[in-house]
């Protein structure tokens, strides 16, 4: 039986290790983990997506992206012919951004964030995952792998300034009902995960392991 090739893209600054708890039936799926590389100076998100798409070596794969990785796989779709694109804890257009992100775009407040802050793992974890995570920084140290200042400022800017306004109806969206980064009140047309937070790839992995195969194989 021909296996379905699945490519996973982690969230902002995260390492592919965030997927270590995701297990798909090995007789049906083959997993490939993508990882962030440093952007070129002033590189557009679309150009970066094209370079990331070059790392996908199978035809008609399934692309799965978490958070900013979910934004990236949507941009990669135009350069590939994926069987499916699944986003987790992410958004389908900038209209699904919470109000504070829209304000950040208008005021350009994100430009004032000193990127050196984020080279400290505790600050980066707090920014990426919210205050409640502070006591679990050690656990997340291994999951946050990219500390390069240029990457961080590029990534944050490209999230805030993402230009997509039209939702691609083909995108499959899985979202936690307790997501504190992208609250569900702004999100439309998604598969809800009860108790799922922004890091449900780590703490609701049992739900994902149980449901992802069905979602992936569903015609």
C-alpha positions in Angstrom: 0.0 0.0 0.0 1.3 3.4 -1.0 1.9 5.6 2.1 0.6 9.1 2.4 3.5 11.6 2.8 2.9 14.1 5.6 5.1 17.2 6.1 4.9 19.0 9.5 5.9 22.7 9.9 6.4 23.9 13.5 5.4 27.3 14.9 7.3 30.5 15.3 10.9 29.8 16.4 9.9 26.3 17.4 11.9 23.2 16.6 10.4 20.1 14.8 10.7 18.4 18.2 7.2 19.8 19.0 5.9 16.9 16.9 7.6 14.1 18.8 4.3 13.0 20.4 2.5 12.9 17.2 2.2 9.3 16.0 0.4 8.3 12.8 -0.2 4.6 11.7 3.2 3.7 10.1 1.6 1.4 7.5 -0.4 4.4 6.1 1.7 7.5 6.7 5.3 8.6 6.4 6.2 11.7 8.5 8.7 14.4 7.4 9.6 17.3 9.7 10.4 20.7 8.2 12.4 23.2 10.1 13.0 27.0 10.0 16.0 28.3 8.2 17.2 31.9 8.3 15.4 34.3 5.9 17.3 36.4 3.4 17.4 40.2 4.1 14.0 41.7 3.5 12.7 38.4 2.2 9.0 38.2 1.4 6.9 35.5 3.1 6.0 34.2 -0.4 9.7 33.8 -1.4 10.5 32.1 1.9 7.5 29.8 1.3 8.9 28.9 -2.1 12.3 28.0 -0.6 10.6 25.9 2.0 8.5 24.2 -0.6 11.7 23.2 -2.4 12.4 21.0 0.6 9.2 19.0 0.0 10.4 16.1 -2.3 7.1 14.1 -2.7 4.2 14.8 -5.0 0.8 15.5 -3.5 1.8 15.5 0.2 -0.3 16.6 3.1 1.1 19.7 4.7 0.4 20.4 8.4 1.4 23.7 10.0 1.2 24.9 13.6 0.6 28.6 14.4 3.0 30.7 12.2 3.9 27.4 10.5 0.2 27.2 9.6 0.5 30.5 7.8 3.6 29.4 6.0 2.1 26.1 4.7 -0.8 28.1 3.3 1.7 30.2 1.4 3.6 27.0 0.3 0.4 25.6 -1.2 0.8 27.7 -4.4 4.2 26.1 -5.1 3.1 22.5 -4.5 0.2 20.4 -5.3 -0.7 19.2 -1.8 -3.4 16.6 -1.3 -4.5 18.6 1.8 -3.3 21.5 3.9 -4.1 21.3 7.6 -3.5 24.1 10.0 -3.4 23.8 13.8 -3.7 26.7 16.3 -3.4 29.1 13.4 -5.5 31.5 11.2 -6.8 31.3 7.6 -6.6 35.0 6.9 -5.6 38.3 8.7 -9.3 38.8 9.4 -9.0 36.0 12.0 -6.4 37.9 13.9 -7.3 39.1 17.4 -7.7 42.9 17.9 -4.3 43.4 19.6 -2.6 42.0 16.4 -4.6 44.4 14.2 -3.6 47.3 16.5 0.0 46.2 16.3 -0.2 46.3 12.5 -1.7 49.8 12.5 0.6 51.3 15.1 3.7 49.3 14.0 4.2 48.7 17.7 5.8 45.3 16.9 8.9 47.2 15.6 9.5 48.4 19.1 10.0 44.9 20.6 13.8 44.5 21.2 14.6 41.1 19.7 17.4 40.6 22.2 14.5 39.9 24.7 13.7 36.8 22.8 17.2 35.3 23.0 16.3 34.7 26.6 14.3 31.5 26.5 11.9 32.5 29.3 10.9 35.7 27.5 10.5 33.9 24.2 8.4 31.2 25.9 6.3 33.8 27.6 5.7 35.7 24.3 5.1 32.6 22.2 2.9 30.7 24.7 1.6 33.1 27.3 2.3 33.8 31.0 1.0 30.5 32.3 4.0 28.7 30.8 6.7 30.3 32.9 7.0 27.5 35.4 7.5 25.0 32.5 10.2 26.8 30.7 12.6 23.9 31.0 10.2 21.7 29.1 9.9 24.2 26.3 13.6 25.1 26.1 14.0 22.1 23.7 11.0 23.2 21.6 12.2 26.7 20.9 15.2 26.4 18.7 15.6 29.6 16.7 17.1 32.5 18.7 18.5 34.5 15.8 17.5 38.2 16.1 17.0 38.6 12.3 14.8 35.6 12.1 12.7 36.6 15.1 12.1 40.2 13.8 11.3 38.8 10.3 8.9 36.2 11.6 7.0 38.5 13.9 6.7 41.1 11.2 5.5 38.6 8.7 2.8 37.3 11.0 1.5 40.8 11.8 1.7 42.0 8.2 0.3 38.8 6.6 -1.7 40.1 3.7 -4.2 37.3 3.1 -7.8 38.5 3.4 -9.6 35.8 1.4 -9.9 32.4 3.2 -9.0 29.4 1.1 -11.9 27.1 1.5 -9.7 24.0 1.0 -7.8 24.6 4.2 -8.6 22.3 7.1 -8.4 24.1 10.4 -8.1 22.4 13.8 -8.3 24.9 16.7 -8.4 24.7 20.5 -11.3 26.2 22.2 -9.0 27.7 24.9 -6.4 29.1 22.4 -5.1 32.3 24.0 -3.0 33.5 21.1 -5.8 33.2 18.4 -9.1 33.2 20.4 -11.9 31.2 18.8 -14.3 34.2 18.8 -12.4 35.5 15.8 -12.1 32.1 14.0 -14.6 30.6 11.5 -15.1 27.1 10.0 -12.8 25.0 12.2 -12.7 21.6 13.9 -12.9 22.4 17.6 -10.7 20.7 20.2 -12.2 20.9 23.7 -9.6 22.2 26.2 -7.1 22.8 23.5 -4.8 25.8 24.0 -2.2 27.3 21.6 0.2 24.6 22.5 -2.2 21.7 22.0 0.3 20.0 19.7 2.1 19.2 23.0 -0.7 18.7 25.5 -3.7 17.4 23.4 -1.5 15.1 21.2 -3.8 12.1 22.1 -6.7 13.9 20.5 -4.6 14.7 17.4 -3.2 11.1 17.2 -6.7 9.7 17.3 -8.3 12.2 14.9 -5.6 13.2 12.4 -5.6 9.9 10.4 -9.3 10.2 9.8 -9.0 13.9 8.8 -6.1 13.2 6.5 -7.7 10.2 4.8 -11.2 11.6 4.5 -12.1 12.2 0.9 
